[in-house]
């Protein structure tokens, strides 16, 4: 049974720092889902925890090395046993669920050799609000309450 212990932006930022520091070559990663919302909160100094904790981060990458490191943190891995959450590598096709011009609003950050791209909070919430599941609504309410929108 996967654990749901991903609730703070610091957890996401620490993982990205570790990932960026371990890369031998430059690699790209696009972060989506609730982990991306948490990352935005951390970048803005917001420490409020996600009420409906997540069980994973959802990265998209075209880098073999980044993908390999993500696969080492899949569900059931030693990484999950240690951290309480796992990495769920997503296909590039999931990015089509975002608004068409999301890249123009995305945050970009260089972390070691990692080129990070994170869609804006409102763009991240678009597919969640379409699904309209209770957890997705809770994440949208949290984003609004902590000031990630507008």
C-alpha positions in Angstrom: 0.0 0.0 0.0 1.6 3.3 -1.0 2.1 5.8 1.7 0.8 9.4 1.5 3.4 11.4 3.2 4.2 14.1 0.6 2.8 17.3 2.2 5.5 20.0 2.2 7.2 21.9 -0.5 10.6 21.4 1.2 10.3 17.6 0.5 9.9 18.3 -3.2 12.7 21.0 -3.2 15.1 18.6 -1.3 14.4 15.8 -3.8 15.0 18.2 -6.8 18.3 19.4 -5.2 19.4 15.8 -4.7 18.4 14.9 -8.3 20.2 18.0 -9.8 23.3 17.3 -7.8 23.5 13.7 -8.9 23.2 14.3 -12.6 26.4 13.8 -14.7 24.9 15.5 -17.8 22.3 18.3 -18.2 18.7 17.0 -18.0 15.2 18.4 -18.3 12.3 17.8 -15.9 8.8 19.1 -16.0 7.0 18.8 -12.7 3.2 18.6 -12.6 0.5 17.6 -10.1 0.3 18.4 -6.4 4.1 18.2 -6.0 4.4 21.1 -8.4 1.9 23.1 -6.3 4.0 22.3 -3.2 7.2 23.4 -5.1 5.6 26.8 -5.9 4.6 27.2 -2.3 8.1 26.4 -1.1 9.6 28.9 -3.6 7.4 31.6 -2.2 8.2 30.8 1.4 4.8 29.2 2.1 5.2 26.4 4.7 1.5 25.4 4.9 1.2 21.7 4.4 -1.0 20.1 1.8 -4.1 18.8 3.8 -4.7 15.8 1.4 -1.1 14.6 1.4 0.1 13.1 -1.9 1.8 9.7 -2.4 4.0 10.8 -5.4 5.7 13.4 -7.5 4.8 13.4 -11.2 7.7 14.3 -13.4 8.0 14.3 -17.2 11.4 14.1 -18.7 13.1 13.5 -22.1 16.4 12.7 -20.4 17.5 9.1 -20.0 19.6 9.9 -16.9 16.8 11.8 -15.2 14.4 9.0 -16.1 16.7 6.3 -14.7 17.0 8.2 -11.4 13.2 8.6 -11.3 12.7 4.8 -11.9 15.0 4.1 -8.9 12.3 5.9 -6.8 9.2 4.2 -8.1 6.5 2.7 -5.9 7.8 0.0 -3.6 11.4 1.3 -3.9 13.9 1.9 -1.1 13.3 5.6 -1.8 9.6 5.2 -0.9 10.4 3.2 2.2 12.7 6.1 3.3 10.7 9.1 2.2 7.0 7.9 2.5 6.3 8.9 -1.1 7.5 7.8 -4.5 8.2 9.1 -8.0 5.6 8.4 -10.8 7.3 9.1 -14.1 4.7 10.4 -16.5 4.5 10.3 -20.3 4.9 13.5 -22.2 1.3 13.2 -23.4 0.0 14.3 -20.0 1.3 17.8 -20.7 -1.5 18.1 -23.3 -4.0 18.2 -20.4 -2.5 21.6 -19.5 -3.8 24.9 -21.1 -2.2 25.3 -24.6 0.0 28.3 -23.7 1.2 27.0 -20.3 4.9 27.2 -21.1 4.7 31.0 -21.4 3.7 31.2 -17.7 5.8 28.3 -16.4 8.6 28.8 -13.8 12.1 27.8 -14.8 14.9 27.0 -12.5 18.4 25.5 -12.8 19.2 23.1 -10.0 22.7 21.7 -10.5 22.5 20.1 -13.9 18.7 19.9 -13.8 16.7 22.2 -16.0 13.4 22.4 -14.1 10.1 23.6 -15.7 7.0 23.9 -13.5 3.7 25.1 -14.9 2.0 28.0 -13.1 -0.4 27.0 -10.3 -3.5 27.9 -12.2 -2.4 25.8 -15.2 -1.5 22.9 -12.8 -5.1 23.0 -11.4 -6.8 23.0 -14.8 -6.6 19.2 -15.3 -7.3 18.6 -11.6 -10.5 20.7 -11.7 -11.6 18.9 -14.9 -11.3 15.5 -13.0 -13.1 17.1 -10.1 -12.2 14.4 -7.6 -12.4 15.2 -3.9 -8.6 15.2 -3.5 -8.2 17.5 -6.6 -10.8 19.9 -5.2 -9.0 19.9 -1.8 -5.7 20.7 -3.6 -7.3 23.6 -5.5 -8.8 25.0 -2.2 -5.4 24.7 -0.5 -3.7 26.5 -3.4 -6.3 29.3 -3.2 -6.1 29.5 0.6 -2.2 29.8 0.8 -2.1 32.4 -2.0 -0.8 30.5 -5.0 -3.5 31.8 -7.3 -4.0 35.3 -8.5 
